[in-house]
Structure formats: C-alpha cells, structure tokens
C-alpha cells in the first residue's frame, strides 16, 4: 500500500480478507461463498467464530448464534435496495451488525456534552432521498476529479452507513470490515459553505483510507515493527486524546490522501468547486495537519518497517512545499 490509491492491490487485499473470514466460518461448520464472506455482517460472524474457537470446541448455542448472524447477513444482502451508485456499494439500512459496531465505537468516545445537557449518542439511520442524491453527486465528483481513488473505493467499500447524532463524525471498524460510518451532516454544507458533496467525497476518501490501511496491515506487509510492552502514545492532528503509533500512521495516510483530493478538486473542470474559497481553505487546513502528522511520525521513524517508511516518504512528498 502507498499514499496513492491502487485498485489492484486493494482488490487483492479484499479477496485475502474474505478468504480469512470464509476459513474461520468453515472451521465451525458454516459455509459461505467468497462474495458472502466479504460482507461486513459475515466478517463480524467470522470474528465471533475465531473468538469461539479460541475457547475450544464451540457449544451448540454459540453455533446457533453464528448461524443466525449469517442468515441475517444473507437476508440483508437480498433485501438491500439498489443504491444507484456506479460502485457495487450499498447505502446501508440500519442492521444489527452496524448497530453493534456503533455501540462499540460509542464506548470509546468521551461524552463532551455531559455538562451542556445536549444528548450524547449516534445511531445508524436510513437515507433520505436528498441524502441519496448528495451521495450520488459526491461519487460523481470523485469519479471525475480522482478516478484512481474512485477505483480503489469501488473495491473496498461494501456498505456506507449514515450516522445521526452528535457523538461520532465517522469511523471504520475492522470487526465489520467493508462498512464505513459517516455523519449525515457531511452531506450538507458546513459553516464555511463547503458544499455537501465535497464534504462527503472527503469523508469517503477518509474512511476508505482507514479501510485500506486495516486490510493492508493484515493481508499484506505490516507498517510498524512489533513493540514489546506496547506502542508509545503520541499527540495526533485529528484526535484530542493521545493515540498509539498505528493511529498516527493511519491519520497521516488519511490526511495525505485528503490533501491530494482537494488539490485535484482545485484544478478540476468543475468551475464551482475550482473557484470555491472554502475548498481552498479546507485544503490548506488539511495540509497543515498533514505536516504535523508527518513531523511526528518522522520522530518515530525507527518504529516503522521498510514498507511503513515508504508510505511516510510518500506523505512527506505530498506536503513538501506546504508552509506552516
């Protein structure tokens, strides 16, 4: 994996992870096709199967639970409405595997509104017609401005889940690999009048980069060397709380790709985007954050594998001319 997207490599990683899930489920006597094994709900079932197997021979009630999870996954696939996207990616309706993922994510998010009385939380929600239209425009923008990124996203994104609520802006979860979660507000203009489709295109690139990093770290070469006693915690551009080096590394990739997106938008054939001062301002802010991520990661260069160093150098090239 590199900072520049690569659809061929991402497809290979996608297939490798589907095979891992298929093998885990086969070990507990559950058969799935390669296509089914790549669905986020089946990935979740495979994680549960691996956990069960570590405890020895699975009990009948646990097998029944796993079989039920797979049955619901197959039902979701059959019942899912056509997304109308030029990608084989679903605009997800709320489902148990997605709701469990959000519940896990909420446990790691501090309630910053506890003193204000504002309700804290996020839930998976359905797509409104206007939101579907904005998502379609975001995908069309990506296809036009950055075909390479669009081609990679086509291979890594299985479901796009919409979040309602203030707690989480967006996230990925390896337990439901292939699903990405994005706050519905990203489909509308922000306070700086950055257009909704542009904001959502950035969110797709952002969460798609996390998805790709997760897949590459398992199915391909690792980015960081094993560390005895755990990774050091460092300050990162996108989180208030200190993060391990793997979190910083992923943020660096996400930010570098986001900068590349905005550079392409600023030189695109879409005049309304190319001349938008909000687009330029967003590029500049992301570029400064990328410089911060690269600077911090460079201080921990010895923790990276040769593969990780190559990606670090890619990110450094992206911001080589940025003034901070």
Secondary structure, DSSP 4 states (H G I P E B T S, - for coil): --SS--HHHHHHHHHHHHHHHHHHHHHTT----HHHHTSHHHHHHHHHHHHHHHTSSPPHHHHHHHHHHHHHHHHHHHHPPP---SSS-EEPPP-HHHHHHHHHHHHTS--TTTTTT-----EEEPPPHHHHHHHHHHHHHHHHH-HHHHHHHHHH-SEEEEEESSS-SEEE-GGGTTEEEEEGGGGS--TT---HHHHHHHHHHHHHHHHHHHHHHHHS--SB---TT-PPEE--SS-SS-EEHHHHHHHHHHHHHHHHHHHHHHTSS-HHHHT-HHHHHHHHHHHHHHHHHHHHHHHTGGGB-HHHHHHHHHHHHHTTT---
